[in-house]
Amino acid sequence: MVRVNCRAGECLIRDATAFFTVRGNAFRGKVTFRASSFPAGSSTVVRVTVPKRVYRLLKKCKSGSVNVSVLATSSNGTRNRNTLRNGLRR
Protein backbone atom coordinates (compact mmCIF):
# COMPACT_ATOMS: atom_id res chain seq x y z
CA MET A 1 0.00 0.00 0.00
CA VAL A 2 1.33 3.44 -0.98
CA ARG A 3 -0.18 6.78 0.07
CA VAL A 4 0.03 9.63 -2.46
CA ASN A 5 -0.31 13.22 -1.17
CA CYS A 6 -1.38 16.17 -3.32
CA ARG A 7 0.30 19.49 -2.50
CA ALA A 8 -0.96 21.96 -5.13
CA GLY A 9 -3.94 21.92 -7.48
CA GLU A 10 -6.08 18.87 -8.20
CA CYS A 11 -4.05 15.69 -8.61
CA LEU A 12 -4.68 12.59 -10.67
CA ILE A 13 -2.84 9.28 -10.64
CA ARG A 14 -2.07 8.41 -14.28
CA ASP A 15 -0.21 5.14 -13.93
CA ALA A 16 0.98 2.70 -11.27
CA THR A 17 2.98 -0.50 -11.71
CA ALA A 18 4.32 -3.11 -9.30
CA PHE A 19 7.08 -5.68 -9.74
CA PHE A 20 7.80 -8.41 -7.21
CA THR A 21 11.25 -10.04 -7.03
CA VAL A 22 11.58 -13.43 -5.31
CA ARG A 23 14.51 -15.84 -5.72
CA GLY A 24 15.86 -13.77 -8.64
CA ASN A 25 12.60 -13.91 -10.64
CA ALA A 26 10.45 -10.85 -11.39
CA PHE A 27 6.63 -10.92 -11.39
CA ARG A 28 4.06 -8.27 -12.18
CA GLY A 29 1.56 -7.36 -9.47
CA LYS A 30 -1.99 -6.06 -9.74
CA VAL A 31 -2.30 -2.38 -8.78
CA THR A 32 -5.58 -0.64 -7.89
CA PHE A 33 -6.13 3.08 -7.31
CA ARG A 34 -8.88 5.70 -7.49
CA ALA A 35 -9.27 6.88 -11.08
CA SER A 36 -10.87 10.22 -10.18
CA SER A 37 -8.87 13.32 -9.21
CA PHE A 38 -8.43 14.42 -5.61
CA PRO A 39 -8.03 17.97 -4.23
CA ALA A 40 -4.93 19.66 -2.85
CA GLY A 41 -4.12 18.85 0.76
CA SER A 42 -5.67 15.38 0.59
CA SER A 43 -4.29 11.97 -0.25
CA THR A 44 -5.28 8.70 -1.87
CA VAL A 45 -4.08 5.11 -1.54
CA VAL A 46 -2.52 2.87 -4.19
CA ARG A 47 -2.97 -0.82 -3.32
CA VAL A 48 -0.86 -3.73 -4.58
CA THR A 49 -2.06 -7.34 -4.62
CA VAL A 50 0.48 -10.12 -4.12
CA PRO A 51 0.09 -12.76 -6.87
CA LYS A 52 -0.47 -16.38 -5.82
CA ARG A 53 2.76 -17.51 -7.42
CA VAL A 54 4.78 -14.96 -5.43
CA TYR A 55 2.98 -15.93 -2.24
CA ARG A 56 3.85 -19.61 -2.80
CA LEU A 57 7.49 -18.80 -3.54
CA LEU A 58 7.75 -16.75 -0.33
CA LYS A 59 6.84 -19.88 1.66
CA LYS A 60 9.99 -21.59 0.31
CA CYS A 61 12.22 -18.50 0.45
CA LYS A 62 12.97 -16.16 3.33
CA SER A 63 12.42 -12.83 1.60
CA GLY A 64 11.84 -10.83 -1.56
CA SER A 65 11.05 -7.27 -2.58
CA VAL A 66 8.41 -5.21 -4.33
CA ASN A 67 8.97 -2.07 -6.43
CA VAL A 68 5.97 0.22 -6.87
CA SER A 69 6.14 3.07 -9.39
CA VAL A 70 3.44 5.79 -9.36
CA LEU A 71 2.96 8.58 -11.92
CA ALA A 72 0.85 11.51 -10.68
CA THR A 73 -0.04 14.78 -12.40
CA SER A 74 -1.57 17.96 -11.01
CA SER A 75 -3.76 20.62 -12.56
CA ASN A 76 -0.92 23.19 -12.41
CA GLY A 77 1.15 21.07 -14.84
CA THR A 78 3.61 19.22 -12.61
CA ARG A 79 4.25 15.51 -13.18
CA ASN A 80 5.95 13.25 -10.65
CA ARG A 81 7.03 9.63 -11.01
CA ASN A 82 8.23 8.13 -7.74
CA THR A 83 9.37 4.59 -7.05
CA LEU A 84 9.13 2.86 -3.69
CA ARG A 85 11.00 -0.34 -2.85
CA ASN A 86 9.81 -2.43 0.07
CA GLY A 87 10.93 -5.79 1.44
CA LEU A 88 8.74 -8.89 1.69
CA ARG A 89 8.94 -11.56 4.37
CA ARG A 90 7.31 -14.95 4.74
C-alpha positions as CSV (number, residue, x, y, z in Angstrom):
1,M,0.0,0.0,0.0
2,V,1.3,3.4,-1.0
3,R,-0.2,6.8,0.1
4,V,0.0,9.6,-2.5
5,N,-0.3,13.2,-1.2
6,C,-1.4,16.2,-3.3
7,R,0.3,19.5,-2.5
8,A,-1.0,22.0,-5.1
9,G,-3.9,21.9,-7.5
10,E,-6.1,18.9,-8.2
11,C,-4.1,15.7,-8.6
12,L,-4.7,12.6,-10.7
13,I,-2.8,9.3,-10.6
14,R,-2.1,8.4,-14.3
15,D,-0.2,5.1,-13.9
16,A,1.0,2.7,-11.3
17,T,3.0,-0.5,-11.7
18,A,4.3,-3.1,-9.3
19,F,7.1,-5.7,-9.7
20,F,7.8,-8.4,-7.2
21,T,11.2,-10.0,-7.0
22,V,11.6,-13.4,-5.3
23,R,14.5,-15.8,-5.7
24,G,15.9,-13.8,-8.6
25,N,12.6,-13.9,-10.6
26,A,10.5,-10.8,-11.4
27,F,6.6,-10.9,-11.4
28,R,4.1,-8.3,-12.2
29,G,1.6,-7.4,-9.5
30,K,-2.0,-6.1,-9.7
31,V,-2.3,-2.4,-8.8
32,T,-5.6,-0.6,-7.9
33,F,-6.1,3.1,-7.3
34,R,-8.9,5.7,-7.5
35,A,-9.3,6.9,-11.1
36,S,-10.9,10.2,-10.2
37,S,-8.9,13.3,-9.2
38,F,-8.4,14.4,-5.6
39,P,-8.0,18.0,-4.2
40,A,-4.9,19.7,-2.8
41,G,-4.1,18.9,0.8
42,S,-5.7,15.4,0.6
43,S,-4.3,12.0,-0.3
44,T,-5.3,8.7,-1.9
45,V,-4.1,5.1,-1.5
46,V,-2.5,2.9,-4.2
47,R,-3.0,-0.8,-3.3
48,V,-0.9,-3.7,-4.6
49,T,-2.1,-7.3,-4.6
50,V,0.5,-10.1,-4.1
51,P,0.1,-12.8,-6.9
52,K,-0.5,-16.4,-5.8
53,R,2.8,-17.5,-7.4
54,V,4.8,-15.0,-5.4
55,Y,3.0,-15.9,-2.2
56,R,3.8,-19.6,-2.8
57,L,7.5,-18.8,-3.5
58,L,7.8,-16.8,-0.3
59,K,6.8,-19.9,1.7
60,K,10.0,-21.6,0.3
61,C,12.2,-18.5,0.5
62,K,13.0,-16.2,3.3
63,S,12.4,-12.8,1.6
64,G,11.8,-10.8,-1.6
65,S,11.1,-7.3,-2.6
66,V,8.4,-5.2,-4.3
67,N,9.0,-2.1,-6.4
68,V,6.0,0.2,-6.9
69,S,6.1,3.1,-9.4
70,V,3.4,5.8,-9.4
71,L,3.0,8.6,-11.9
72,A,0.9,11.5,-10.7
73,T,0.0,14.8,-12.4
74,S,-1.6,18.0,-11.0
75,S,-3.8,20.6,-12.6
76,N,-0.9,23.2,-12.4
77,G,1.2,21.1,-14.8
78,T,3.6,19.2,-12.6
79,R,4.3,15.5,-13.2
80,N,6.0,13.2,-10.7
81,R,7.0,9.6,-11.0
82,N,8.2,8.1,-7.7
83,T,9.4,4.6,-7.1
84,L,9.1,2.9,-3.7
85,R,11.0,-0.3,-2.8
86,N,9.8,-2.4,0.1
87,G,10.9,-5.8,1.4
88,L,8.7,-8.9,1.7
89,R,8.9,-11.6,4.4
90,R,7.3,-14.9,4.7
